[in-house]
Every structure is written in C-alpha cells, then in structure tokens.
C-alpha cells in the first residue's frame, strides 16, 4: 500500500510511524498480552514448592505424583503449534480467549481437587494455556505499528522467562501463608481477570486466514510428541537404557516421521514443513532448542544449590522462599532488558541479537562455575543468565515471523515455542542424570556431589555456545526486514 507524503493532516495520519499510529489502545493491548503470557508461563513453576510433598498430600507414590508435572509439560508442548495454527485459521483473539478459559478451568479443577486424577487433569488443562504465548506474539505483529513491533514482541517473549522466575518465590510465599489449594485459587482469579481483559481490551480485527484444521496431523503430532517427551522426562526413573524408555522414545520418533510425511502431502497442513525447512526458520528452531536447554539448567541447578544444607560444605542452606527471592531479580532483569532487545533487533538485526543473548547466557554459567560459594554470587550469575535469556528469547520470534508468510505466523511461532520446550525437557532429564551420577550420603539419603553441579554448569554453558554457533549460520537476508518494515495496514489484510 502506498502512502501520500503531503502535509495535510489526512496524509500524515496515513504514515505508519506518525503519532496517531501508536494509540494508548495498542499499548494496553500489548500489556494485556504480556500479562496473559506471564501468567500462562507462571503455571509451569506454580507447583514446584509443594512438589516434594505431593505424594503425602495426595496419598500416592512419588512416581504417580510426578505425572502432575509431566502432564503440564506435555499439554504445553502439544498446545503451542496447534494453538498457533488455530489462531492463523480462525482468528487469534478467539484462540487467546480459549487459552485463557483453559487456564481458568484447569486452575479451578486443581483448586477443588484433593486426589491425584483431578490434579493431573487440571494441570494438563493449565498446560494447554501455553498456546496463549505464540498466538499473542503473532497477534502483536497485527496490531502494532512497525516502529514498536520488535519491542512489543520482545516484551511478550520475555514473559516466558519472567513467569517462571517469579513463580518460585510467589508460590513459596502462598504455600507458607495458606493451604496449598490457595495456589490454584490465585491462579483461577488470575485466569478470570485475563479472560475479561482479552474480551474487553484486545481490538476486533480480522486475523482469520481460513482453512481446514488438519485433525489427523494434530493427532499424530500429539501422539508422537507425547511418547517422545514422556520417554525423555521419565528416563531417569525408568532407566535410560530400559526397554520402556527406548521403546516409547523410538515409537514417538517413528510417529513424528509419519507425521512429517503426512504433512508434506496435505494442501492445508497443520505445520508447513516446507516453510519450516527454510534455513532461517530451521536454524532458528534448532538454536531455540539449544538455548532452551541452557535456560532450563539455571531453573534446576541454582535453586537446588541454594537449598542444599550447609553441612555438605557447598550447599547454601536457604529456605525455598529465600532461594526464590535470591533468584527473583533475574526474572525482573528479563523484563527490563526486553526493550533493549527490541532496540538491538532494529539496529543490528534479530540474528546477531540472538547470538548476543546466547553468549551472555553461556557467560553466566561460566560465572556460576567459579563462584558457587555465596547466595549473592549465585544471584549475580542468575541475573547474567536471565539477561541472556531475555535478549535471546525476544529475538527468536522476530527471526521466525520475518521469514514466514503472515498467514502462517502463529503456527511458525508455536513451533518455535515447541522447540524451546523440547530443549527445556531434554535439559531437565540430562541435568537429573548428571546430578545422580555422583552422590554423597547425608542423613541416610543420597544427594548430589559438588562436582555434579559444576558439570551441570559446564554442560549448560556448552549448550548456550552451541546455540551461538548455530545462530551465526542463520541467513541474514530477509530475516528481519519483513517484520520491521511491513506497514501495519498491509499486515491487517
């Protein structure tokens, strides 16, 4: 669409970067989307403070109780690419509203439950709300002027880390103050607020591209992902070389291969694999898995090191609330550095911004490797890692959306979110395996030896630097220009 360059008020209103193009409503919409994404991400860490007590609280085994965590992980992984595709087809606002309703219903079910099955179902429904994040990021592209799009997407993307970071101290405080059910009552209240905000604040624009939902493809993707992720997440319980782990993992990969062949033969696929195979998209997704691996390590290792008893000689003896508070500044730094990431994206491009973020993440782990002897030092390491995650995570969706058609943006960002989730899942399993590889006896219990923590930091740093190397291979041409320069009017058609 061409615009006039006259001096009349009407002509100036047509300019994408004119003042009237940045109304308060657009800012309020971005704030609403960011808050909704933050709450959806917060659900991932909501239950961590009561995780060790779940078998006792629910009268079940440790293995059964672990499904409360696994259910959320699986549902989130499956929901992100499917929600993204639904948003492209039927309108992003509808899918956002549906995700917020899922969050509310899942939270309510958990709040009312006292046994294992309702909590597993409720946590799975909560996990489906993670589709809010990729759909929200792709909607930002539709409702913001180009000059603020990068910063808005960066802020939305940062909520992935911020929600997880503030979830630990917030959840610990709620559990220590009230009954554990209060966690889910608070989540229910937040869900109701987001439902209302999405319905009342977000603009009514036509973002639906139409099409047919690839139901067989969605089923194949759900089965393949679930089988593979269950095998990875349960490998430390079942044994990495057990028949169950290997069989389920191989079956999941086989189904995903079938899914790939099936999608290539569809006129309206759930995931356009030809678009996904473009170097800019493919390499960004591989880097997302590596950086997601690096991000998850700090969420596992730093709280554990802070809470280890001082009698071990390396533990710092913090309560779970204190540990969460030491790590909370990292989450705030993620949000603080999101605008910087947007500026970097506009100045040097999303590719190099992502590389900078991954480099800072790796340096944070190297810092932690040498300074494990005080809580404040680990807090600094956490802040460095969080800055890297905030900058890097903000650049990924910009790279993706600048490399795919507007009508596929939601599905593409959802797949990128899935790759990040895959990286975090693998990280959880690998870190658990490293921590279990060398233990010491304390009070009749086996706990990780100090050397295992240092190895975890080395592996996490290596994953981050691998992410840097992959990122630098991403083609630069066309990776950013579509997102930064495309007129907002053109996006809305």
C-alpha positions in Angstrom: 0.0 0.0 0.0 1.4 3.4 -1.0 1.0 6.4 1.2 0.9 10.1 0.4 3.7 12.3 1.6 1.7 15.6 1.7 1.5 18.0 4.6 -2.2 17.6 5.2 -3.4 16.1 8.4 -5.1 13.3 6.5 -1.8 12.4 4.8 0.1 12.5 8.0 -2.3 10.1 9.6 -1.5 7.6 6.9 2.1 7.3 7.9 2.9 4.1 9.8 5.2 6.0 12.2 3.0 9.0 12.8 1.9 9.7 16.4 -1.7 8.7 15.8 -0.5 5.2 14.8 0.7 4.5 18.4 -2.6 4.9 20.4 -2.9 4.1 24.0 -5.2 1.2 23.0 -2.3 -0.5 21.2 -0.1 -0.2 24.3 -2.9 -1.5 26.5 -3.3 -4.5 24.2 0.4 -5.3 24.4 0.3 -5.0 28.2 -2.7 -7.4 28.3 -1.0 -9.9 26.1 2.2 -9.7 28.1 0.4 -10.2 31.4 -1.6 -13.2 30.0 1.7 -14.7 28.7 3.3 -14.2 32.1 0.5 -15.9 33.9 0.5 -18.8 31.5 4.3 -19.3 31.9 3.9 -18.9 35.7 1.7 -22.1 35.7 4.8 -24.1 34.7 6.6 -23.4 38.1 3.5 -22.9 40.2 3.6 -26.3 41.9 7.4 -26.5 42.5 7.2 -25.5 46.2 4.8 -28.4 47.0 6.4 -30.9 44.6 8.3 -32.9 47.3 5.1 -33.1 49.4 2.7 -34.2 46.7 2.9 -37.9 47.5 1.9 -37.2 51.1 -0.7 -34.6 50.3 -2.4 -36.8 47.7 -1.8 -40.2 49.2 0.1 -41.6 46.2 3.6 -42.7 45.2 6.4 -40.4 44.0 6.2 -41.8 40.5 2.5 -41.2 40.2 2.8 -37.7 41.7 5.4 -36.8 39.0 2.7 -37.1 36.4 1.3 -33.8 37.8 4.4 -32.1 36.5 4.7 -34.2 33.3 1.0 -33.5 32.3 1.6 -29.8 32.1 4.7 -30.2 30.1 3.1 -32.5 27.6 0.0 -30.4 27.2 2.0 -27.2 26.7 4.3 -28.8 24.1 1.3 -30.0 22.1 -0.7 -26.9 22.5 1.7 -24.3 21.2 1.9 -25.4 17.5 -1.8 -26.4 17.3 -2.9 -23.1 19.0 -0.7 -21.2 16.6 -2.3 -22.8 13.6 -5.9 -22.3 15.0 -5.1 -18.7 15.5 -4.0 -18.3 11.9 -7.2 -20.0 10.7 -10.0 -18.8 12.9 -8.7 -15.5 14.4 -6.1 -15.0 17.1 -8.4 -13.3 19.6 -10.7 -16.3 19.7 -7.8 -18.7 20.4 -6.4 -16.3 23.1 -9.8 -16.2 24.8 -10.0 -20.0 24.6 -6.5 -20.3 26.1 -7.4 -18.0 29.0 -10.6 -20.0 29.6 -8.5 -23.2 29.7 -6.1 -21.7 32.2 -9.1 -20.7 34.4 -10.8 -24.1 34.2 -7.6 -26.1 34.8 -6.8 -23.9 37.8 -10.4 -24.3 39.2 -10.2 -28.1 38.8 -6.9 -28.2 40.7 -8.3 -25.9 43.4 -11.3 -28.2 44.0 -9.3 -31.4 43.8 -7.8 -33.4 46.7 -6.7 -36.5 44.8 -4.3 -37.4 42.1 -6.5 -37.7 39.0 -8.2 -34.3 39.2 -4.8 -32.6 39.7 -3.3 -34.4 36.7 -6.3 -33.4 34.5 -6.3 -29.9 35.8 -2.6 -29.4 35.3 -2.9 -30.7 31.8 -5.7 -28.2 31.0 -3.5 -25.5 32.5 -0.7 -26.6 30.2 -3.0 -26.0 27.2 -3.0 -22.3 28.1 0.6 -22.1 26.9 -0.8 -21.7 23.4 -1.5 -18.1 24.6 2.1 -17.1 24.2 2.9 -17.9 20.5 -0.6 -16.7 19.4 -0.2 -13.5 21.4 3.2 -12.8 19.8 1.9 -13.3 16.3 -1.1 -11.0 17.1 1.3 -8.2 18.2 2.5 -8.2 14.6 -1.0 -7.4 13.5 -1.9 -4.7 16.0 1.2 -2.6 16.5 2.9 -0.1 14.2 6.3 -1.4 12.7 8.4 1.0 14.8 7.3 -0.6 18.1 6.7 -4.2 16.9 10.1 -5.5 17.8 10.0 -4.1 21.3 6.4 -5.4 21.9 7.3 -8.9 20.7 10.5 -8.8 22.8 8.4 -8.0 25.9 5.9 -10.7 25.2 8.6 -13.3 24.6 10.4 -12.3 27.8 7.3 -13.3 29.8 8.3 -17.0 29.2 11.3 -16.5 31.5 9.8 -13.9 33.8 6.8 -16.1 34.6 9.0 -19.0 35.6 11.4 -16.8 37.6 8.8 -15.0 39.7 6.7 -18.2 40.1 9.0 -19.8 42.6 9.1 -17.1 45.3 5.4 -16.2 44.8 4.3 -19.8 45.0 6.5 -20.4 48.1 5.1 -17.4 49.8 1.5 -18.5 49.1 2.1 -22.1 50.3 3.8 -20.9 53.5 1.0 -18.4 54.2 -2.1 -20.5 53.3 -3.1 -24.0 52.3 -1.7 -25.4 49.0 -5.1 -25.1 47.4 -4.6 -21.3 47.6 -2.0 -21.7 44.7 -4.8 -22.7 42.4 -7.4 -20.3 43.7 -5.0 -17.5 43.0 -4.4 -18.9 39.5 -8.2 -19.2 39.0 -8.6 -15.5 39.9 -5.8 -14.5 37.5 -7.4 -16.6 34.8 -10.8 -14.9 35.2 -9.0 -11.5 35.0 -7.2 -12.5 31.8 -10.5 -13.8 30.2 -12.1 -10.4 30.9 -9.1 -8.4 29.7 -8.8 -10.4 26.4 -12.5 -9.9 25.8 -12.6 -6.2 26.6 -9.2 -4.8 25.7 -8.0 -6.6 22.5 -9.1 -4.9 19.3 -11.6 -6.6 17.0 -9.6 -7.1 13.8 -10.0 -9.8 11.2 -6.9 -12.0 11.6 -8.5 -15.2 10.3 -7.0 -16.7 7.1 -9.5 -19.5 7.0 -8.7 -23.1 6.0 -9.3 -26.5 7.3 -7.8 -27.9 10.6 -5.6 -30.9 9.9 -7.1 -33.1 12.6 -5.2 -36.3 11.6 -2.0 -34.3 11.6 -2.8 -32.8 15.1 -3.4 -36.3 16.4 -0.2 -37.7 15.0 1.8 -34.7 16.4 0.2 -35.1 19.8 0.9 -38.9 20.0 4.5 -38.5 18.7 5.4 -35.6 20.9 3.8 -37.2 24.0 5.5 -40.5 23.5 8.9 -38.9 23.0 8.7 -36.4 25.8 7.4 -39.0 28.3 10.4 -41.2 27.4 12.8 -38.3 28.0 11.1 -36.9 31.1 10.8 -40.4 32.7 14.2 -41.7 31.6 15.8 -41.2 35.0 13.0 -43.0 36.8 12.8 -45.9 34.3 16.5 -46.0 33.3 17.9 -44.5 30.1 18.5 -48.0 28.6 15.3 -49.7 29.8 13.0 -51.2 27.2 10.2 -48.9 28.2 12.3 -45.7 27.7 13.9 -46.8 24.4 10.7 -48.3 23.1 8.5 -45.3 23.9 11.1 -42.9 22.6 11.6 -44.8 19.4 7.8 -45.1 18.9 7.4 -41.4 19.4 10.1 -40.5 16.8 8.6 -43.0 14.4 5.2 -41.4 14.7 6.7 -37.9 14.2 8.4 -39.2 11.0 5.0 -40.4 9.8 3.6 -37.0 10.8 6.2 -35.4 8.6 5.4 -37.5 5.5 1.7 -36.9 6.1 2.1 -33.2 6.3 4.0 -33.0 3.1 1.0 -34.4 1.3 -1.6 -32.0 2.7 -2.8 -29.0 0.9 -3.6 -27.3 4.3 -1.1 -28.8 6.7 -1.0 -28.2 10.5 2.7 -27.4 10.1 4.0 -26.3 6.7 7.2 -28.3 6.7 8.5 -26.7 3.5 8.3 -23.3 5.2 9.8 -24.8 8.3 12.7 -26.2 6.3 13.8 -22.7 5.2 17.3 -22.1 6.6 16.3 -19.0 8.6 13.4 -20.9 10.2 15.1 -24.3 10.6 18.3 -22.9 12.2 16.4 -20.6 14.5 14.4 -23.5 15.8 17.5 -25.6 16.3 19.1 -22.7 18.1 15.9 -22.4 20.2 16.3 -26.0 21.4 19.9 -25.4 22.4 19.2 -22.1 24.2 16.1 -23.6 25.8 18.3 -26.3 27.2 20.7 -23.6 28.5 17.8 -21.6 30.1 16.3 -24.6 31.9 19.6 -25.5 33.6 19.6 -22.4 35.8 16.0 -23.1 36.8 17.0 -26.5 38.1 20.6 -26.1 39.4 20.6 -22.7 41.1 17.6 -23.3 43.4 19.0 -26.8 44.3 22.4 -25.4 45.1 20.9 -22.6 47.2 18.7 -25.1 49.2 21.4 -27.7 49.8 22.3 -28.0 53.6 25.4 -26.1 54.6 26.8 -29.2 56.3 27.6 -30.5 52.8 30.3 -27.9 52.5 29.0 -26.5 49.3 25.2 -26.0 50.0 24.0 -22.6 51.0 21.2 -23.7 53.4 18.4 -21.3 52.1 14.7 -21.9 52.5 12.7 -22.3 49.3 11.2 -18.8 49.8 14.7 -17.3 50.3 16.0 -19.2 47.3 13.2 -17.9 45.2 13.8 -14.4 46.4 17.6 -14.6 45.6 16.6 -15.7 42.0 13.7 -13.3 41.5 15.9 -10.4 40.4 16.9 -12.5 37.4 13.2 -12.6 36.3 12.9 -8.8 36.6 16.1 -8.4 34.6 14.5 -10.4 31.7 11.6 -7.9 31.5 13.9 -4.9 32.0 16.2 -6.0 29.1 13.3 -6.8 26.7 13.1 -3.2 25.3 16.9 -3.3 24.9 16.5 -6.4 22.8 13.9 -4.6 20.7 16.4 -1.8 20.1 19.2 -4.2 19.2 16.9 -6.1 16.8 16.1 -2.8 15.0 19.8 -1.7 15.0 21.8 -4.9 14.2 19.1 -7.5 13.3 17.5 -10.4 15.2 20.2 -12.8 14.2 23.0 -11.0 16.0 20.7 -10.1 18.9 20.0 -13.8 19.4 23.7 -14.6 19.3 24.5 -11.9 21.9 21.8 -13.2 24.2 23.1 -16.8 23.9 26.6 -15.6 24.5 25.6 -13.8 27.7 23.7 -16.9 28.9 26.9 -19.0 28.4 29.0 -16.4 30.3 26.5 -16.5 33.1 27.1 -20.2 33.6 30.9 -19.8 33.5 30.5 -17.1 36.2 28.5 -19.6 38.3 31.1 -22.3 37.7 33.7 -20.2 39.5 31.5 -18.6 42.1 29.3 -21.1 43.9 30.2 -20.2 47.5 27.7 -17.5 48.3 24.0 -16.8 47.6 24.6 -13.3 46.3 27.2 -14.6 43.8 24.7 -17.1 42.5 22.2 -14.3 42.3 24.6 -12.4 40.1 25.1 -15.5 37.9 21.3 -15.8 37.7 21.0 -12.2 36.6 23.6 -12.6 33.9 21.9 -15.8 32.6 18.5 -14.1 32.8 19.7 -11.1 30.7 20.9 -13.5 28.1 17.7 -15.4 28.1 15.6 -12.2 27.9 17.6 -10.9 24.9 17.8 -14.2 23.1 14.2 -15.3 23.6 13.0 -11.9 22.4 14.9 -12.2 19.1 13.6 -15.7 18.2 10.0 -14.9 17.2 11.3 -11.9 15.3 13.5 -14.1 13.2 10.7 -16.6 12.7 7.9 -14.1 11.8 10.2 -12.3 9.4 10.8 -15.5 7.5 7.3 -16.8 7.0 4.1 -15.5 5.4 1.7 -13.5 7.7 -0.9 -16.2 7.4 1.5 -18.8 8.9 3.0 -16.6 11.7 1.0 -18.2 14.5 1.9 -21.8 13.6 5.5 -20.9 13.0 5.9 -19.1 16.4 4.1 -22.0 18.0 6.5 -24.5 16.5 9.4 -22.3 17.8 7.9 -22.4 21.2 7.7 -26.2 20.9 11.4 -26.4 20.1 12.2 -24.3 23.2 10.0 -26.6 25.2 11.8 -29.6 23.8 15.2 -28.1 24.8 14.0 -27.5 28.4 12.6 -31.0 28.6 15.8 -32.6 27.5 17.7 -30.3 29.9 15.6 -31.4 32.8 16.4 -35.1 32.1 20.1 -34.5 31.4 20.6 -32.4 34.5 18.9 -35.0 36.6 21.1 -37.7 35.1 24.3 -35.6 35.8 23.2 -34.9 39.4 22.5 -38.6 40.0 25.9 -39.7 38.5 27.9 -38.9 41.7 26.3 -38.7 45.1 27.2 -38.5 48.8 25.3 -39.8 51.8 23.7 -37.3 54.2 21.4 -38.4 57.0 20.8 -41.7 55.2 19.9 -40.0 52.0 21.9 -39.8 48.7 22.4 -36.2 47.5 24.4 -34.9 44.5 28.1 -34.4 45.0 29.5 -30.9 44.4 31.2 -32.0 41.2 27.9 -32.7 39.6 26.8 -29.1 39.9 30.0 -27.9 38.2 29.4 -30.3 35.4 25.9 -29.1 35.0 27.2 -25.5 34.6 29.8 -26.7 32.0 27.1 -28.6 30.0 24.7 -25.7 30.2 27.4 -23.2 29.0 28.3 -25.5 26.2 24.6 -25.7 25.1 24.4 -21.9 25.1 27.6 -21.6 23.0 26.3 -24.2 20.6 23.3 -22.0 20.2 25.6 -19.1 19.4 27.3 -21.1 16.6 24.0 -22.3 15.1 22.6 -18.7 15.2 25.6 -17.3 13.3 24.8 -19.7 10.5 21.3 -18.3 10.0 20.9 -16.4 6.7 20.5 -12.7 7.4 18.8 -11.6 4.2 15.0 -11.3 4.7 15.2 -12.5 8.3 14.1 -9.2 9.8 13.0 -6.8 7.1 9.5 -8.2 6.7 8.7 -7.8 10.3 10.3 -4.4 10.9 9.4 -2.6 7.7 6.0 -4.1 6.7 3.2 -1.4 7.0 0.7 -2.3 9.6 -2.2 -1.8 7.2 -0.7 -4.4 4.9 -0.5 -6.8 7.8 -4.2 -6.5 8.6 -5.2 -7.7 5.2 
